Amino acid sequence: MTEALDLDTAVTAAAERLHTALVDNQPCAPIRDLIGDRDINLAYAVQQQLNAHRLDAGATVVGRKIGATSEAVQKQLGVDTPDLGVLFDDMEYDASAPIDISGLLQPKVEGEIAFVLGADLAEGDLDLDQVAAAVDYAVAAIEVCDSRIDNWDISFADTVADNASAGGYVLGTERRTLDDFSPKDAAMAMTVSGQEDSVGTGAASLGDPLVALQWLARQARDLGDPLRAGQVVLSGALGPMRPAAPGADVELIIDGLGSVAISFSTKEDS
């Protein structure tokens, strides 16, 4: 961290760097030169300022996402904890039309289970029974991750500050309650044109996507903005992330939740 900058100034400078990258649709340098690479409190402070810009511009919070849920990703980032980001109303894509890739910087896709909440997760112990009871239904989801940091050159603090590298998401249409569906045991396969399939199970996300949801609920409350009824929660990747090249076709199948498919426009079509 630059010693000449006090912490408040460093946080504001980092948030402005990321916001400029978002608005200009041009990647920026990592922000760890401003806040360091491991100070999670500072990183979330940057995220809150970054997201405040979106709220000021009229966006609405519709949910959350959890990242770094796999052991492999945590080892890559040198941490032993996940992170969280915010989902806004303009982040949901319609699977019936190609995603405009020109509006993204360097997108990648992940296959996940999404939970839609039927109750708040703001009070009480937030044990697994309470968390499971708050789930209205589960659906298959493709998360479109997108880093504002050039070439995905991220430390843990970089990705936390950058709203957990959130870009967008697409939800499937088959809804299952937890009476009919076991997230932990679900098998996932995601096909991206021209690439090796991404495969995994629900257990890849902290051992159980419901454990991931519990972590997220507790962390969100600790940060002063608990999960609310009606919100969408992306509960973490079930297999390796794959790049989304222009013109790519993506299909996700999760046992018990059916399939969802998306495509990305070519740059010429955008």
Backbone torsions as a table, in degrees:
resi	resn	phi	psi	omega
1	MET	NA	142.2	179.1
2	THR	-68.4	119.9	-174.5
3	GLU	-66.0	-26.0	-177.0
4	ALA	-70.6	-17.3	-178.3
5	LEU	-96.9	131.0	171.6
6	ASP	-75.3	169.7	-172.0
7	LEU	-63.0	-44.5	-179.6
8	ASP	-61.8	-41.1	179.1
9	THR	-66.7	-39.1	179.8
10	ALA	-65.3	-43.2	178.9
11	VAL	-62.3	-45.9	179.9
12	THR	-63.6	-41.3	179.4
13	ALA	-64.4	-39.8	179.0
14	ALA	-65.7	-44.0	179.2
15	ALA	-63.5	-39.8	179.2
16	GLU	-66.4	-37.3	178.0
17	ARG	-61.8	-45.9	-179.6
18	LEU	-68.4	-39.5	179.6
19	HIS	-64.4	-41.0	177.9
20	THR	-62.4	-41.0	177.4
21	ALA	-62.0	-40.1	179.4
22	LEU	-66.3	-47.8	-177.2
23	VAL	-68.3	-42.8	-177.8
24	ASP	-82.4	-9.0	-177.9
25	ASN	56.4	43.7	177.7
26	GLN	-135.5	129.0	-179.1
27	PRO	-61.9	153.3	-180.0
28	CYS	-120.6	172.4	175.0
29	ALA	-69.8	156.7	174.9
30	PRO	-55.5	155.2	-179.4
31	ILE	-100.9	5.1	-178.7
32	ARG	-68.4	-17.3	173.7
33	ASP	-68.1	-18.0	-179.0
34	LEU	-96.9	-39.7	-174.1
35	ILE	-120.5	4.1	-175.2
36	GLY	84.1	177.5	-174.9
37	ASP	-109.2	0.0	-175.5
38	ARG	-133.5	-7.0	-175.7
39	ASP	-79.2	99.1	-173.3
40	ILE	-68.8	-36.5	179.3
41	ASN	-61.8	-43.2	176.8
42	LEU	-64.9	-40.1	-179.0
43	ALA	-62.7	-42.7	177.2
44	TYR	-68.6	-31.5	175.6
45	ALA	-63.5	-39.8	175.5
46	VAL	-64.1	-46.3	179.8
47	GLN	-56.9	-42.8	-179.1
48	GLN	-63.9	-39.4	176.9
49	GLN	-68.5	-41.1	178.1
50	LEU	-60.0	-46.7	-177.6
51	ASN	-70.8	-26.2	176.5
52	ALA	-62.5	-33.3	176.3
53	HIS	-60.4	-40.8	-178.6
54	ARG	-69.4	-39.7	177.7
55	LEU	-64.2	-40.8	178.7
56	ASP	-62.8	-29.0	-179.9
57	ALA	-84.5	-0.1	174.6
58	GLY	108.6	-0.3	178.9
59	ALA	-70.9	155.4	179.6
60	THR	-121.7	137.4	176.8
61	VAL	-74.1	127.8	178.7
62	VAL	-119.2	-4.1	179.5
63	GLY	169.7	-163.0	-177.7
64	ARG	-139.7	164.7	172.6
65	LYS	-132.3	151.3	175.0
66	ILE	-115.5	137.0	179.5
67	GLY	-125.6	172.2	179.2
68	ALA	54.6	46.1	-179.8
69	THR	-90.6	-14.9	-179.3
70	SER	-94.3	150.2	179.4
71	GLU	-61.0	-36.8	-177.9
72	ALA	-64.1	-44.1	-179.3
73	VAL	-68.4	-39.6	178.7
74	GLN	-62.4	-40.5	176.7
75	LYS	-63.6	-40.0	179.4
76	GLN	-60.3	-39.6	-177.1
77	LEU	-91.8	-4.4	177.4
78	GLY	71.3	36.8	-178.9
79	VAL	-133.3	171.2	177.1
80	ASP	-129.0	27.9	-178.9
81	THR	-144.5	151.4	173.9
82	PRO	-75.6	-176.0	171.6
83	ASP	-137.2	171.7	-179.6
84	LEU	-134.0	155.0	175.3
85	GLY	-138.8	174.5	-176.3
86	VAL	-106.7	139.5	173.5
87	LEU	-102.4	130.7	178.1
88	PHE	-107.4	162.5	-175.1
89	ASP	-62.3	-26.5	-179.1
90	ASP	-86.4	6.7	-179.9
91	MET	-92.6	-13.9	-177.9
92	GLU	-84.0	127.7	178.9
93	TYR	-101.0	151.6	176.5
94	ASP	-93.4	121.9	-176.7
95	ALA	-65.8	-14.6	-176.5
96	SER	-77.8	-11.9	-179.0
97	ALA	-129.9	147.5	177.1
98	PRO	-59.6	143.2	175.3
99	ILE	-76.2	130.6	179.9
100	ASP	-72.5	101.2	-175.3
101	ILE	-70.9	-18.0	179.0
102	SER	-69.7	-17.5	177.5
103	GLY	-87.7	2.0	178.9
104	LEU	-116.2	160.3	-177.3
105	LEU	-93.8	-58.7	-177.1
106	GLN	-151.8	68.3	-170.1
107	PRO	-70.9	148.3	171.7
108	LYS	-136.8	158.1	-176.0
109	VAL	-122.3	149.7	177.0
110	GLU	-135.8	146.1	173.4
111	GLY	-94.3	128.1	-173.3
112	GLU	-142.5	166.6	167.7
113	ILE	-100.5	128.5	175.3
114	ALA	-104.6	141.4	173.7
115	PHE	-111.7	135.5	171.1
116	VAL	-107.0	126.0	-171.9
117	LEU	-85.4	141.4	174.9
118	GLY	-105.5	-4.8	-179.7
119	ALA	-148.9	155.3	175.5
120	ASP	-65.4	151.7	170.5
121	LEU	-121.9	70.7	-173.1
122	ALA	-122.4	-21.8	-175.0
123	GLU	-124.5	164.3	173.7
124	GLY	83.9	-167.1	-176.1
125	ASP	-77.6	-18.8	-174.5
126	LEU	54.2	45.9	174.8
127	ASP	-77.5	174.0	-173.7
128	LEU	-62.9	-36.1	178.7
129	ASP	-63.3	-43.5	178.8
130	GLN	-64.6	-42.0	-179.6
131	VAL	-64.2	-46.3	179.6
132	ALA	-62.8	-39.5	-179.2
133	ALA	-66.9	-22.6	-179.8
134	ALA	-80.3	-12.7	-178.1
135	VAL	-79.0	122.4	174.6
136	ASP	-75.8	-51.5	177.9
137	TYR	-161.3	165.3	176.8
138	ALA	-114.5	147.8	176.0
139	VAL	-141.6	157.3	171.9
140	ALA	-70.8	145.9	-178.4
141	ALA	-145.7	140.7	168.2
142	ILE	-104.3	119.0	174.3
143	GLU	-91.7	133.2	172.8
144	VAL	-99.1	101.9	177.3
145	CYS	-83.4	147.9	-178.7
146	ASP	-155.9	117.9	-178.7
147	SER	-95.0	135.5	171.7
148	ARG	-78.8	-10.1	-179.6
149	ILE	-84.9	127.3	-175.1
150	ASP	-56.3	130.2	174.2
151	ASN	62.1	24.4	180.0
152	TRP	53.7	35.6	-179.9
153	ASP	-83.7	75.6	-168.7
154	ILE	-115.9	139.6	161.9
155	SER	-95.3	177.6	178.7
156	PHE	-61.7	-42.2	179.7
157	ALA	-63.5	-37.1	178.8
158	ASP	-60.2	-48.8	-175.7
159	THR	-71.9	-36.4	176.0
160	VAL	-61.0	-49.9	-178.8
161	ALA	-59.6	-35.4	-177.7
162	ASP	-85.8	39.1	178.0
163	ASN	53.2	41.6	178.5
164	ALA	55.8	33.3	178.2
165	SER	56.7	35.2	179.6
166	ALA	-75.8	138.1	176.5
167	GLY	-125.6	-48.8	179.8
168	GLY	178.9	-175.2	-179.5
169	TYR	-162.4	158.8	175.1
170	VAL	-131.0	132.2	179.6
171	LEU	-102.4	144.6	172.4
172	GLY	-73.1	177.9	-176.1
173	THR	-107.5	-12.5	179.7
174	GLU	-88.2	116.0	-177.5
175	ARG	-103.8	134.2	179.1
176	ARG	-131.5	134.2	171.3
177	THR	-77.7	165.9	179.8
178	LEU	-72.9	-9.6	171.2
179	ASP	-70.7	-26.0	-175.1
180	ASP	-109.7	-0.7	-170.3
181	PHE	-149.5	133.0	177.4
182	SER	-107.8	104.1	-176.7
183	PRO	-58.5	-39.4	-175.7
184	LYS	-60.7	-36.3	-172.3
185	ASP	-94.1	-4.8	-173.8
186	ALA	-69.7	133.5	175.6
187	ALA	-91.4	141.8	-177.8
188	MET	-126.2	139.9	170.6
189	ALA	-138.0	126.9	177.7
190	MET	-122.1	126.5	179.5
191	THR	-107.8	127.9	174.9
192	VAL	-121.4	127.9	-172.5
193	SER	-52.6	129.2	176.3
194	GLY	80.9	7.0	-177.2
195	GLN	-129.9	161.0	175.2
196	GLU	-65.1	139.0	-179.0
197	ASP	-60.6	147.4	171.9
198	SER	-99.0	120.7	-177.3
199	VAL	-128.8	156.1	178.8
200	GLY	175.7	-169.8	177.7
201	THR	-134.9	171.8	177.8
202	GLY	-57.6	-29.3	-178.7
203	ALA	-64.2	-14.9	-179.5
204	ALA	-68.7	-20.0	-178.9
205	SER	-99.3	92.0	179.5
206	LEU	55.4	26.2	179.8
207	GLY	86.8	-19.8	-178.8
208	ASP	-172.7	124.8	178.8
209	PRO	-56.2	-26.0	176.5
210	LEU	-70.6	-32.1	173.5
211	VAL	-66.4	-39.4	176.3
212	ALA	-61.6	-43.4	178.0
213	LEU	-62.5	-39.9	177.8
214	GLN	-62.5	-46.0	177.7
215	TRP	-57.7	-45.3	-178.0
216	LEU	-63.4	-43.0	-179.4
217	ALA	-61.1	-43.5	-179.4
218	ARG	-68.7	-41.8	-179.2
219	GLN	-67.3	-41.5	179.6
220	ALA	-62.5	-40.7	177.6
221	ARG	-65.8	-41.0	178.7
222	ASP	-61.2	-31.5	179.6
223	LEU	-83.6	1.1	175.2
224	GLY	87.8	12.2	-177.9
225	ASP	-141.6	76.1	-173.1
226	PRO	-67.9	162.5	178.3
227	LEU	-69.1	143.4	-175.9
228	ARG	-124.7	155.5	176.7
229	ALA	-55.0	138.7	-179.7
230	GLY	92.2	-14.1	-179.0
231	GLN	-76.4	151.7	175.2
232	VAL	-95.5	135.7	176.3
233	VAL	-123.9	119.3	171.6
234	LEU	-86.9	117.7	-164.4
235	SER	-95.2	10.4	174.8
236	GLY	113.0	149.7	-176.1
237	ALA	-66.8	140.9	177.1
238	LEU	-99.5	-3.8	178.9
239	GLY	-160.8	179.7	-176.5
240	PRO	-61.2	145.7	173.8
241	MET	-70.4	146.4	178.3
242	ARG	-128.5	140.4	176.2
243	PRO	-64.0	147.7	177.2
244	ALA	-110.5	96.4	-179.1
245	ALA	-79.9	159.3	175.3
246	PRO	-54.4	132.7	179.8
247	GLY	83.2	1.3	-177.3
248	ALA	-67.6	143.4	171.5
249	ASP	-108.6	135.5	-176.6
250	VAL	-127.4	131.2	174.3
251	GLU	-130.5	131.3	179.4
252	LEU	-118.0	133.6	174.6
253	ILE	-127.6	125.8	174.3
254	ILE	-122.3	123.2	-179.5
255	ASP	-56.0	126.5	-179.8
256	GLY	93.5	-18.2	-179.1
257	LEU	-118.7	-1.3	178.2
258	GLY	77.6	-151.2	-172.4
259	SER	-129.2	161.6	171.6
260	VAL	-147.7	139.6	-176.8
261	ALA	-131.7	143.6	176.2
262	ILE	-139.0	163.7	172.3
263	SER	-135.9	158.5	177.5
264	PHE	-112.1	140.6	177.4
265	SER	-66.9	158.3	167.9
266	THR	-80.6	160.7	178.7
267	LYS	-62.3	-31.7	-179.6
268	GLU	-69.2	-30.8	-179.1
269	ASP	-78.6	-19.2	-171.1
270	SER	-76.4	NA	NA
